[in-house]
Amino acid sequence: MADQSAVLQLAQALIARPSVTPEDAGCQDLMIERLERLGFEITRLPFGEVQNFWAQRGSSGPLFVFAGHTDVVPTGPLEAWHSDPFTPALRDGVLYGRGAADMKGSLAAMLVAVERFVALHPQHHGSIGFLITSDEEGPAVNGTVKVVEWLRQHNRRIDYCLVGEPSSGEALGDTIKNGRRGSLNGRLVIKGVQGHIAYPQLADNPVHKALPALDELVRIEWDAGNDYFEPTRLQISNIHAGTGASNVIPGTCTVDFNFRFSPASSDAGLRAGVEAVLNRHGLDYELTWSLSGQPFLTPPGELVNAARAAIRAATGREAALSTGGGTSDGRFIAPTGAQVIELGPINASIHKLNEHVRAADLDQLAEIYRDILERLLR
């Protein structure tokens, strides 16, 4: 029972630290203190206002890495929470608090799993690493991407990486994320001529000009996806025009949109496709692009198979593989050649008021993580 409660105790200690992105609020110090006791070599890697660290135990391959983040999203209105979001509360076997599911519960499970594994196998095969950032929920420019570059410069090659993002749907371990779609953002400004709404012949309404092109863009089938990925989709997230006055034709119309794209498309091809439509409609426009991440995939192999077997042993469930959902820091690690999966708690409450996770799930998650290490590094 004491071993089981160790995960819950650590999760509560992490939740109690108000680490709203990009703040770490001492979470990493707590983790580092425990990792040092296990013989991990610690390298703190602050970039700008972001705290990161790399920890490694062992020097031989393969290198298995737990990756995660200590930062959390803002709480939203405090009065709408059933209890203070940074005072962890356990009610009816459920742990409440900001970060309980995303992803301080996973961090606690990772650390306790490694403590148990090292106690059983102090001379384990290969090496274990931790890649921890406080910049996953924010811009993600001074976090994992910078640490990965540092690892490259120091010739540290990750073989297996488990990201503790909340991947489960209805029950712990029912889903493993073995890839993610790419994410490409666009901001389109369509230019017209502002004027009085009663004299449209003296103006040029950019909203009217935009609509046929936007309609065509959202109807295009960009690709059919593949066995692992859904088809690429364009979604418009915002359209803005006007001065606020009802009698003024706007001079510009701004459209924000996003592609979640499969490997069947490339970001260059999507950009060219959008611009071809805009040009065909004769629009006067400015278009800026921002690539958040390329798609990546880890097909069934050593890491996926070990994770599925560990889930089966702990829960009896057969984990499904998925590439759905948003982006994660796995997008920065996968291009190094590492096998990357995401495996964590149920994601139903993440980023919401009264975020929570079942305490028993955290104990079981630690056992799954430990079993994965057993299968790959014992």
C-alpha positions, 0 to 999 in steps of 0.5 A: 500500500505504501508503494501505491500511495507513493505515486499519489503523494508525489502527484499531490506535491507537484500539483501544489506548486502553481506552475502556470506556463512558463513557470515551473514553481519548484516542480523540477527541483523536487524531481531532480532531488529524487533522481539524484538519489537514484544516481542520475546525472542532472543537467539544468538547461534554462533557456530564456524564462523557461526551466528545463532539465536533462537527467541520465542514468547509465551511458550505454545503449539503448537510451530510454527517455521519459519526456514531460512538462511541469507547466500547466494551463491557467486555471480559469475562474477560481470560483468555478472550481470545486476546490482550489486548483493548486490545493490537491483534493482527493474525493471518492478516490479521484484526485482533483487539481490543475495538472492532475491529468496533464501531466503531473500525474504522469510525471509522478508515475514516471518517477516512481516507476523508475525508483521501483525499477532501479531498486530491482535492477541497479545494474540495468541494461542500457540507460534511462533519461528524463527530458523535462520542460516548463514550456509545453503549454506555452509557445514551446520555443524554449523547451523540448526543441532546445533540449533536443538540439542540446542533446544532438550537440552532445551526441546523445541519441534517444532510442525510445521515448515515452511522452506522458501526455494523457492519451487514454479515452474511456479507460486507462491504457485503452489508447496509445498515441504512436504519432501525431498529425502535422499542424500548419497555421495560416493568417490570410488578409484579404484587401478591399476598399473601405466605404459607406455601406450605402455606396457599394459602388465606391468601395470593394467589400473584401468579405464578399470577395473572400467567401467564394475562395473560402468555400472552395478551400473548405471543400477540397479533399486534400488527401485520403490519409492512410492506414494510420492517419485521418485525411488532411483537413482545413479548419477556419478558426476566426474571421474578422472584418469591419470597424464595429459600425454597421454602415461601413464596408470594411477595408480588410478581412482577416481569416485564421485557419489551420491544417491538421495534415497527414504524411500524405500531404506536405506543408509545402504542397498545402501552402501552394494549394491554398495560394493557387485557389486564392490566385485563381479567385483574383484576390488581393491578399497577404498570407503568412504561414506558421508551421507548428510541427510535422507529422510523425509516426512510430509503427509497431515495433519494440516500444509499441509492442512493449507498451501494449504488453505492459498495458495488457498485463496490468489492465487486460486491455488491448490498446488501440493505436491513434494519431489523433488529437493535437500536437505534443512535444513528441514532434520535436523528438521523433525527427531524431530517429527515436521511437516515440509514443504517448501514454498517460491517463484519461484525457476527458478533463484536461484543460478544463475546470476541476481537472482530475484523475483517478488515484488508482489509475496513477498507481496502475500507470506507474506499474505500466511504466515500470513494466515497459522498462522491464521489457526493454532494459532489464 
